[in-house]
Structures are given as structure tokens and as C-alpha cells.
């Protein structure tokens, strides 16, 4: 089976590529390296430095004709989406539409990486897939809009797809950007004995999920046929203050955070119900927060 990963040199994408190669999939990676890194890529994956918005991507897709596409190429910074909304929409909406059109033409299954950001501030917790869509940021809008196109294309053209809405992903190779980027930011600072910065009082909550659990969810979505939306999460609320405490414990430190005012577009509390994913994909997360943090800390300690 041939699988194309867009954004495959990025944090989540490169981890998924590792999982695909290890499970025997012929794996292709398209990434313009605007944020991804060539060094992250598995040597057995076939890499192409291409922007999905350019015509080269169409020619490449026609040549490869992948059986499935795992679409991760995106603008992932919430604050940048607010400051540069047109750029955010171009990549996240128009870029996904281009991928979607090619999947339609070449009958490729599409696995789309969406986000908890589409829900906005929850009306109830944990948030299930039937929760109202009320994004607080342009990023949330630009991640949700392609979901509607994908669903419509499936109805019109019998496109096979699965939409995965991720909770706050963290783990090895993560940079500062993205919804789970706070973990890598905190770890890097605290390894240097610098206090972490919390925007708000630290009692806001997130549902942190280790990247290897995201990998297993994508592999499950490849194997199973489910046309719809699934939350991929640990279904566990963790305060940012608790996150700092856990990192302190693992590093044997006692660093107190610096608190600054809330930023626009930040969700106060988030926790995703993963029951439907457990049922439809026969998938479940296996890493606890502490286990994931330990692996992530070991990774950053090993970096030059």
C-alpha cells in the first residue's frame, strides 16, 4: 500500500512516517520544509520537497497515485492565524482543497488531521464529536472548513476518508508552535533552569496526548473504514500548573512559573471524549502523561 504524508517532515508527520515504514507501507513524504526538518525523516521514506499549493504537487501526485493520503501540511500557530488570516486560510483551506481534489481524481483515501480548536470554549466536558463548533481563532476556522468540504466530497464522489481531531499533542521533535507546543517550550526552558511562562493563572486545562498514540490512531484509520469525525485524545484534563509540577518532578527541580495575561484565541478548558475512536478504530491511547513526558525529556536531553 502506498501512503503519502503531507507535512511529513514535521513533528507529528515524521513520527507517523516512522510508524508507516515500520509497518511495511511504501511511504512518500511531501514537505516544503518551512517548518519541518529533513533530519526528522526515516531514511526509507521517499522525500520530495514540494509545496502542496504549487503545480509540482499535482504532477507528483499523478505519478505516485497513492492509495491513501495522511494530510498534515498546515499552518498550526494560533497567534499567527490571527495576525495573518489570509496566509492561514491559504495553507489550511486552499491547501487541503487541492489535496482533496487529487484524492477524488485518483481515488485515494484521505485521513485529515484536524484539531480540538474547532470546538472553542466547551459547553460541556468531555467534548464529544457532537459538540457545537464555535472556534475562538482563525486557526480553528481554517481547520474546520476543510472538514465540511471533505464530508461533502464523500457524499458527492464516494470519497473514502476519516477526520481525526487531535487533542494537545506533545512528544519528540516538537517545536514551540502548535497546540501542544507548551510542553516542548517548558521542557527546554526548565532544562536550562529557566522558569516556564504561563499565560493565565495556570488552572486552565488541556488534554495532552503523546505523539506515539497519534501515530497508532492514524495507522488504525488506515486499516479501518470509518467515514466521519473522531476525537483522538486521552480524555483526561490536566492543568498547566500540574504539567509544570510533573516536569519539575521528572527533572528533580523546583522551578516556579512566571504568569502573564491570557492571550486572545486561547481556549480556557479542553478535554476530548475518545469513546467513538475506541469503538470505531479499536484504538486507545497507551501512554500516560508522565511516560510521555519522560520520553520527551530524554529526547531533548540528547539534542546538541
C-alpha positions in Angstrom: 0.0 0.0 0.0 1.3 3.4 -1.0 0.8 6.2 1.6 1.6 9.9 1.1 2.2 12.1 4.1 1.9 15.8 3.5 3.9 17.8 6.1 5.7 14.5 6.8 8.9 16.2 7.9 7.2 18.0 10.8 6.8 17.0 14.4 3.7 14.8 14.1 4.2 13.9 10.4 7.7 12.5 10.9 6.6 10.3 13.7 3.7 9.0 11.6 6.2 8.3 8.8 8.3 6.2 11.2 5.2 4.2 12.1 4.3 3.7 8.4 7.7 2.5 7.4 8.0 0.2 10.4 4.6 -1.4 9.4 5.7 -2.1 5.8 3.9 0.8 4.0 5.5 2.3 0.9 5.8 5.8 2.3 6.1 9.1 0.4 6.7 12.5 2.1 5.8 15.9 0.7 7.0 18.9 2.7 8.3 22.3 1.7 10.4 22.3 4.9 9.0 25.7 6.0 8.8 24.2 9.5 9.7 20.6 9.0 13.2 19.2 9.1 14.8 16.8 6.7 16.7 15.2 9.6 13.5 14.0 11.1 12.7 11.7 8.2 13.1 8.0 8.2 15.7 7.0 5.6 13.3 4.5 3.9 10.7 7.1 3.2 10.8 8.8 -0.2 11.1 12.5 0.3 10.0 15.3 -2.1 10.5 19.0 -1.3 7.2 20.3 -2.7 4.7 22.9 -1.7 1.1 21.5 -1.9 -0.1 24.8 -3.3 2.2 24.5 -6.4 1.6 22.7 -9.7 4.6 20.4 -8.9 2.4 18.7 -6.3 -0.2 17.8 -8.9 2.4 16.3 -11.2 3.9 14.3 -8.2 0.5 13.0 -7.1 -0.3 11.9 -10.7 3.0 10.0 -10.8 2.7 8.3 -7.4 -1.1 7.8 -7.3 -1.1 6.9 -3.6 -3.7 4.6 -2.1 -4.0 6.9 0.9 -3.0 10.4 2.0 -2.4 11.4 5.6 -2.7 15.2 5.4 -0.8 17.1 8.0 0.6 20.0 6.0 -0.8 23.1 7.8 -0.2 26.5 9.4 -0.5 25.5 13.1 0.2 28.6 15.1 -2.9 30.2 16.6 -1.5 33.6 17.1 -0.1 33.7 13.5 -3.6 32.7 12.3 -5.0 35.8 13.9 -2.2 38.1 12.7 -2.1 36.7 9.1 -5.5 35.2 8.5 -5.2 35.1 4.7 -2.0 33.2 4.9 -3.5 30.8 7.4 -6.6 30.2 5.2 -4.5 29.7 2.0 -2.5 26.9 3.6 -5.1 25.2 5.7 -8.2 25.7 3.5 -7.0 26.0 -0.1 -4.1 23.6 0.5 -6.5 20.9 1.8 -8.9 21.6 -1.1 -6.0 20.9 -3.5 -5.2 17.6 -1.7 -8.9 16.7 -1.7 -9.4 17.3 -5.4 -6.4 15.0 -6.1 -7.8 12.3 -3.8 -11.1 12.5 -5.7 -9.4 12.1 -9.1 -7.1 9.3 -8.1 -9.4 7.6 -5.6 -7.1 8.0 -2.7 -8.3 7.6 0.9 -7.9 10.8 2.9 -7.0 10.9 6.6 -7.3 14.5 7.7 -5.6 15.9 10.8 -8.0 18.3 12.5 -8.0 19.9 15.9 -9.7 20.4 19.2 -9.5 24.1 18.3 -12.7 23.7 16.2 -14.8 23.4 19.3 -13.8 26.6 21.0 -14.7 27.0 24.7 -16.6 23.8 25.7 -20.2 23.9 26.6 -19.6 20.6 28.4 -16.7 18.3 29.2 -15.5 16.0 27.9 -16.2 17.3 24.5 -17.7 14.7 22.1 -17.9 14.9 18.3 -21.5 16.2 18.5 -20.4 19.3 20.5 -21.2 22.7 18.8 -18.5 24.1 16.5 -17.5 27.5 17.8 -13.8 28.2 17.2 -12.2 31.1 19.0 -9.4 31.6 16.5 -8.9 31.8 12.7 -6.9 28.6 13.1 -9.9 26.8 14.4 -12.0 28.1 11.5 -9.3 27.1 8.9 -9.1 23.6 10.4 -12.9 23.1 10.4 -13.7 24.4 7.0 -11.9 21.6 5.2 -13.9 19.1 7.3 -17.1 20.3 5.6 -15.5 20.0 2.1 -14.3 16.5 2.9 -17.7 15.4 4.1 -19.4 16.9 1.0 -16.9 15.3 -1.4 -17.6 11.9 0.3 -21.3 12.4 -0.4 -20.8 13.6 -4.0 -17.9 11.4 -5.1 -17.9 8.4 -2.7 -14.5 9.6 -1.3 -13.2 7.4 1.5 -12.0 9.5 4.4 -11.5 9.7 8.2 -11.2 13.0 10.1 -9.1 12.9 13.3 -9.5 15.8 15.7 -6.4 15.8 17.9 -6.2 16.9 21.5 -2.9 18.6 22.5 -0.2 16.5 21.0 3.3 16.5 22.5 6.4 14.5 22.2 9.8 14.1 20.5 10.8 16.5 17.7 8.2 19.1 18.7 8.9 22.7 18.3 7.3 25.7 20.1 4.4 26.1 17.6 1.2 24.1 17.7 -1.4 23.3 20.4 0.8 21.1 22.5 3.9 23.2 21.9 3.8 24.4 25.5 5.3 21.0 26.6 8.4 21.4 24.5 8.7 25.1 25.5 8.5 24.3 29.2 10.9 21.3 29.0 13.5 23.3 27.0 13.4 26.2 29.5 13.4 24.1 32.6 16.3 22.0 31.4 18.2 25.3 31.3 16.9 26.2 34.8 14.7 28.9 33.4 11.2 29.4 34.8 8.4 28.5 32.4 5.9 31.2 31.4 2.2 30.5 31.8 -0.4 32.7 30.2 -3.1 33.0 32.8 -3.3 31.5 36.3 -2.3 28.0 35.2 -5.6 26.4 36.1 -6.7 26.2 32.5 -6.8 22.6 31.4 -5.7 20.7 28.4 -5.9 17.1 27.2 -2.3 16.1 26.4 -1.7 13.1 24.2 1.7 11.6 23.4 2.7 11.6 19.7 3.1 7.8 19.5 -0.6 7.5 20.4 -1.4 9.8 17.5 0.7 7.5 15.2 -1.3 4.4 16.3 -4.5 6.3 15.7 -3.5 7.1 12.1 -2.4 3.5 11.4 -5.8 2.3 12.8 -7.6 4.8 10.5 -5.7 3.4 7.5 -6.8 -0.1 8.3 -10.4 0.6 9.3 -13.1 2.2 7.1 -14.9 4.9 9.0 -16.3 8.0 7.3 -16.7 10.6 9.9 -15.0 12.6 12.7 -13.2 11.1 15.6 -11.6 12.7 18.6 -8.1 11.4 19.3 -7.3 12.1 22.9 -6.5 10.7 26.4 -9.9 12.0 27.7 -8.1 13.5 30.7 -8.0 17.1 31.9 -4.6 18.3 33.1 -4.0 21.9 34.4 -1.0 23.8 33.1 0.2 24.1 36.7 0.1 20.3 37.0 2.1 20.0 33.8 4.8 22.2 35.4 4.8 20.1 38.5 5.2 16.9 36.6 8.2 18.3 34.6 9.7 19.6 37.8 9.4 16.1 39.4 10.9 14.3 36.4 13.8 16.9 36.3 14.2 16.9 40.1 13.8 20.7 40.1 11.6 23.2 41.8 11.1 26.0 39.3 8.2 28.4 39.8 6.4 29.6 36.7 6.1 33.2 35.6 2.4 34.2 35.0 1.4 36.6 32.2 -2.0 37.7 31.0 -4.2 35.4 28.8 -3.7 35.5 25.0 -6.5 36.0 22.6 -7.8 32.8 20.9 -6.6 30.6 23.8 -9.3 28.1 25.0 -9.8 28.0 28.8 -10.5 24.3 29.3 -10.3 21.4 26.9 -10.8 17.7 27.2 -11.9 15.4 24.4 -14.1 12.3 24.7 -12.4 9.5 22.8 -15.1 6.8 23.2 -16.1 6.9 19.5 -12.5 6.4 18.3 -12.1 3.5 20.7 -15.3 1.9 19.3 -14.7 2.6 15.6 -11.0 2.2 15.2 -10.4 -0.3 18.1 -7.8 2.2 19.2 -6.9 3.5 22.6 -4.0 5.7 24.0 -1.4 3.7 25.9 1.0 6.5 27.2 0.3 8.3 30.4 1.3 11.9 30.7 4.3 11.0 32.9 5.5 8.3 30.4 5.2 10.7 27.5 7.0 13.5 29.4 9.8 11.2 30.4 10.4 10.1 26.7 10.2 13.7 25.6 12.7 14.9 28.2 15.1 12.1 27.3 14.9 13.3 23.7 15.6 16.9 24.4 18.5 16.0 26.8 20.0 14.0 23.9 19.9 17.0 21.5 23.1 19.1 20.9 
